[in-house]
């Protein structure tokens, strides 16, 4: 299983970015894909998650209403649209696959991780 995340960059506060995560090598349709982020000196934290086939989505309170997770099943790709970005959104963003079920909130439940993409929001 491979996850390839991209789309990070430098943006001014109030701006937008869209991250992409291409998933390959996973044969089941029943899994959850999540986005996490890790800022310097901080622990990795949950951002958003979506079930691949069920269409359910979940968000951290800090991003709800600003970020949107979506997927393109035909392309095996999940997106994270980030609007109204704030300097505190600055972090390396990771996508990950949760294949065994259970809580989408905890990073240690996820089985496969992408390499991360850096998002920097300037004030």
Contact map, one row per residue, 1 for C-alpha under 8 A:
111000000000000000000011110000000000000000000000000000000000000000000000000000000000000000000000000000000000000100000000000
111100000000000000000111100000000000000000000000000000000000000000000000000000000000000000000000000000000000000111000000000
111110000000000000001111000000000000000000000000000000000000000000000000000000000000000000000011000000000000000111100000000
011111000000000000011110000000000000000000000000000000000000000000000000000000000000000000000000000000000000000001100000000
001111100000000000111100000000000000000000000000000000000000000000000000000000000000000000000110000000000000000001111000000
000111110000000000111000000000000000000000000000000000000000000000000000000000000000000000000000000000000000000000011000000
000011111000000011110000000000000000000000000000000000000000000000000000000000000000000000000000000000000000000000001000000
000001111100000011100000000000000000000000000000000000000000000000000000000000000000000000000000000000000000000000001111000
000000111110000010000000000000000000000000000000000000000000000000000000000000000000000000000000000000000000000000000111000
000000011111000000000000000000000000000000000000000000000000000000000000000000000000000000000000000000000000000000000011110
000000001111101110000000000000000000000000000000000000000000000000000000000000000000000000000000000000000000000000000011110
000000000111111000000000000000000000000000000000000000000000000000000000000000000000100000000000000000000000000000000000111
000000000011111000000000000000000000000000000000000000000000000000000000000000000001111000000000000000000000000000000000111
000000000001111100000000000000000000000000000000000000000000000000000000000000000011110000000000000000000000000000000000000
000000000011111110000000000000000000000000000000000000000000000000000000000000000011100000000000000000000000000000000000000
000000000010011111000000000000000000000000000000000000000000000000000000000000001111100000000000000000000000000000000000000
000000111010001111100000000000000000000000000000000000000000000000000000000000001110000000000000000000000000000000000000000
000000110000000111110000000000000000000000000000000000000000000000000000000000111100000000000000000000000000000000000000000
000011110000000011111000000000000000000000000000000000000000000000000000000000111100000000000000000000000000000000000000000
000111100000000001111100000000000000000000000000000000000000000000000000000011110000000000000000000000000000000000000000000
001111000000000000111110000000000000000000000000000000000000000000000000000011100000000000000010000000000000000001000000000
011110000000000000011111000000000000000000000000000000000000000000000000001111000000000000000000000000000000000000000000000
111100000000000000001111110000000000000000000000000000000000000000000000000110000000000000000000000000000000000000000000000
111000000000000000000111110000000000000000000000000000000000000000000000000100000000000000000000000000000000000000000000000
110000000000000000000011111000000000000000000000000000000000000000000000000000000000000000000000000000000000000000000000000
100000000000000000000011111100000000000000000000000000000000000000000000000000000000000000000000000000000000000000000000000
000000000000000000000000111110000000000000000000000000000000000000000000000000000000000000000000000000000000000000000000000
000000000000000000000000011111100000000000000000000000000000000000000000000000000000000000000000000000000000000000000000000
000000000000000000000000001111100000000000000000000110000000000000000000000000000000000000000000000000000000000000000000000
000000000000000000000000000111110000000000000000001110000000000000000000000000000000000000000000001000000000000000000000000
000000000000000000000000000111111000000000000000001110000000000000000000000000000000000000000000111110000000000000000000000
000000000000000000000000000001111100000000000000111100000000000000000000000000000000000000000000111010010000000000000000000
000000000000000000000000000000111110000000000000111100000000000000000000000001000000000000000011110000000000000000000000000
000000000000000000000000000000011111000000000111110000000000000000000000000000000000000000000011110000010000000000000000000
000000000000000000000000000000001111100000000111100000000000000000000000000000010000000000001111000000000000000000000000000
000000000000000000000000000000000111110000011111000000000000000000000000000000000000000000001111000000000010000000000000000
000000000000000000000000000000000011111000011110000000000000000000000000000000000000000000111100000000000000000000000000000
000000000000000000000000000000000001111101111000000000000000000000000000000000000000000000111000000000000000000000000000000
000000000000000000000000000000000000111111110000000000000000000000000000000000000000000001110000000000000000000000000000000
000000000000000000000000000000000000011111000000000000000000000000000000000000000000000000100000000000000000000000000000000
000000000000000000000000000000000000001111100000000000000000000000000000000000000000000000000000000000000000000000000000000
000000000000000000000000000000000000011111110000000000000000000000000000000000000000000000000000000000000000000000000000000
000000000000000000000000000000000000011011111000000000000000000000000000000000000000000000000000000000000000000000000000000
000000000000000000000000000000000001111001111100000000000000000000000000000000000000000000000000000000000010000000000000000
000000000000000000000000000000000001110000111110000000000000000000000000000000000000000000000000000000000010000000000000000
000000000000000000000000000000000111100000011111000000000011000000000000000000000000000000000000000000001110000000000000000
000000000000000000000000000000000111100000001111100000000011001000000000000000000000000000000000000000000000000000000000000
000000000000000000000000000000000111000000000111110000001111000000011000000000000000000000000000000000000000000000000000000
000000000000000000000000000000011110000000000011111000001110000000001000000000000000000000000000000000010000000000000000000
000000000000000000000000000000011100000000000001111100111100000000001100000000000000000000000000000000000000000000000000000
000000000000000000000000000001111000000000000000111111111000000000000000000000000000000000000000000000000000000000000000000
000000000000000000000000000011111000000000000000011111100000000000000010100000000000000000000000000000000000000000000000000
000000000000000000000000000011100000000000000000001111100000000000000000000000000000000000000000000000000000000000000000000
000000000000000000000000000000000000000000000000001111110000000000000000000000000000000000000000000000000000000000000000000
000000000000000000000000000000000000000000000000011111111000000000000000000000000000000000000000000000000000000000000000000
000000000000000000000000000000000000000000000000011001111100000000000000000000000000000000000000000000000000000000000000000
000000000000000000000000000000000000000000000001111000111110000000001000000000000000000000000000000000000000000000000000000
000000000000000000000000000000000000000000000001110000011111000000000000000000000000000000000000000000000000000000000000000
000000000000000000000000000000000000000000000111100000001111101100000000000000000000000000000000000000000000000000000000000
000000000000000000000000000000000000000000000111000000000111111100000000000000000000000000000000000000000000000000000000000
000000000000000000000000000000000000000000000000000000000011111100000000000000000000000000000000000000000000000000000000000
000000000000000000000000000000000000000000000000000000000001111100000000000000000000000000000000000000000000000000000000000
000000000000000000000000000000000000000000000010000000000011111111100000000000000000000000000000000000000000000000000000000
000000000000000000000000000000000000000000000000000000000011111111110000000000000000000000000000000000000000000000000000000
000000000000000000000000000000000000000000000000000000000000001111110000000000000000000000000000000000000000000000000000000
000000000000000000000000000000000000000000000000000000000000001111110000000000000111100000000000000000000000000000000000000
000000000000000000000000000000000000000000000000000000000000001111111000000000011110000000000000000000000000000000000000000
000000000000000000000000000000000000000000000001000000000000000111111100000000111100000000000000000000000000000000000000000
000000000000000000000000000000000000000000000001110000001000000000111110000001111000000000000000000000000000000000000000000
000000000000000000000000000000000000000000000000010000000000000000011111000001110000000000000000000000000000000000000000000
000000000000000000000000000000000000000000000000000100000000000000001111100111100000000000000000000000000000000000000000000
000000000000000000000000000000000000000000000000000000000000000000000111111111000000000000000000000000000000000000000000000
000000000000000000000000000000000000000000000000000100000000000000000011111110000000000000000000000000000000000000000000000
000000000000000000000000000000000000000000000000000000000000000000000001111110000000000000000000000000000000000000000000000
000000000000000000000100000000000000000000000000000000000000000000000001111110000000000000000000000000000000000000000000000
000000000000000000000111000000000000000000000000000000000000000000000011111111000000000000000000000000000000000000000000000
000000000000000000011110000000000000000000000000000000000000000000000011111111100000000000000000000000000000000000000000000
000000000000000000011100000000001000000000000000000000000000000000001111000111110000000000000000000000000000000000000000000
000000000000000001111000000000000000000000000000000000000000000000011110000011111000000000000000000000000000000000000000000
000000000000000001110000000000000010000000000000000000000000000000111100000001111100000000000000000000000000000000000000000
000000000000000111100000000000000000000000000000000000000000000000111000000000111110000000000000000000000000000000000000000
000000000000000111100000000000000000000000000000000000000000000001110000000000011111100000000000000000000000000000000000000
000000000000011110000000000000000000000000000000000000000000000001100000000000001111100000000000000000000000000000000000000
000000000000111100000000000000000000000000000000000000000000000001000000000000000111110000000000000000000000000000000000000
000000000001111100000000000000000000000000000000000000000000000001000000000000000111111010000000000000000000000000000000100
000000000000110000000000000000000000000000000000000000000000000000000000000000000001111111000000000000000000000000000000111
000000000000100000000000000000000000000000000000000000000000000000000000000000000000111111000000000000000000000000000001111
000000000000000000000000000000000000000000000000000000000000000000000000000000000000011111000000000000000000000000000000100
000000000000000000000000000000000000000000000000000000000000000000000000000000000000111111100000000000000000000000000011100
000000000000000000000000000000000000001000000000000000000000000000000000000000000000011111110000000000000000000000000111100
000000000000000000000000000000000000111100000000000000000000000000000000000000000000000011111000000000000000000000000111000
000000000000000000000000000000000000111000000000000000000000000000000000000000000000000001111100000000000000000000011110000
000000000000000000000000000000000011110000000000000000000000000000000000000000000000000000111110000000000000000000011110000
000010000000000000000000000000000011100000000000000000000000000000000000000000000000000000011111000000000000000011111000000
001010000000000000001000000000001111000000000000000000000000000000000000000000000000000000001111100000000000000011010000000
001000000000000000000000000000001111000000000000000000000000000000000000000000000000000000000111110000000000011111000000000
000000000000000000000000000000111100000000000000000000000000000000000000000000000000000000000011111000000000011110000000000
000000000000000000000000000000111100000000000000000000000000000000000000000000000000000000000001111110010000111100000000000
000000000000000000000000000001110000000000000000000000000000000000000000000000000000000000000000111110000000011000000000000
000000000000000000000000000000100000000000000000000000000000000000000000000000000000000000000000011111000000000000000000000
000000000000000000000000000000110000000000000000000000000000000000000000000000000000000000000000011111110000000000000000000
000000000000000000000000000000000000000000000000000000000000000000000000000000000000000000000000000111110000100000000000000
000000000000000000000000000000000000000000000000000000000000000000000000000000000000000000000000000011111100100000000000000
000000000000000000000000000000010100000000000000100000000000000000000000000000000000000000000000010011111110110000000000000
000000000000000000000000000000000000000000000100000000000000000000000000000000000000000000000000000000111110000000000000000
000000000000000000000000000000000000000000000100000000000000000000000000000000000000000000000000000000111111110000000000000
000000000000000000000000000000000001000000011100000000000000000000000000000000000000000000000000000000011111110000000000000
000000000000000000000000000000000000000000000000000000000000000000000000000000000000000000000000000000000111111000000000000
000000000000000000000000000000000000000000000000000000000000000000000000000000000000000000000000010001110111111000000000000
000000000000000000000000000000000000000000000000000000000000000000000000000000000000000000000001111000010111111110000000000
000000000000000000000000000000000000000000000000000000000000000000000000000000000000000000000001111000000001111110000000000
111000000000000000000000000000000000000000000000000000000000000000000000000000000000000000000001110000000000011111000000000
011000000000000000000000000000000000000000000000000000000000000000000000000000000000000000000111100000000000011111100000000
011110000000000000001000000000000000000000000000000000000000000000000000000000000000000000000111000000000000000111110000000
001110000000000000000000000000000000000000000000000000000000000000000000000000000000000000000100000000000000000011111000000
000011000000000000000000000000000000000000000000000000000000000000000000000000000000000000011110000000000000000001111100000
000011110000000000000000000000000000000000000000000000000000000000000000000000000000000000011100000000000000000000111110000
000000011000000000000000000000000000000000000000000000000000000000000000000000000000000001111000000000000000000000011111000
000000011110000000000000000000000000000000000000000000000000000000000000000000000000000011111000000000000000000000001111100
000000011110000000000000000000000000000000000000000000000000000000000000000000000000001011100000000000000000000000000111110
000000000111100000000000000000000000000000000000000000000000000000000000000000000000111111000000000000000000000000000011111
000000000111100000000000000000000000000000000000000000000000000000000000000000000000011000000000000000000000000000000001111
000000000001100000000000000000000000000000000000000000000000000000000000000000000000011000000000000000000000000000000000111
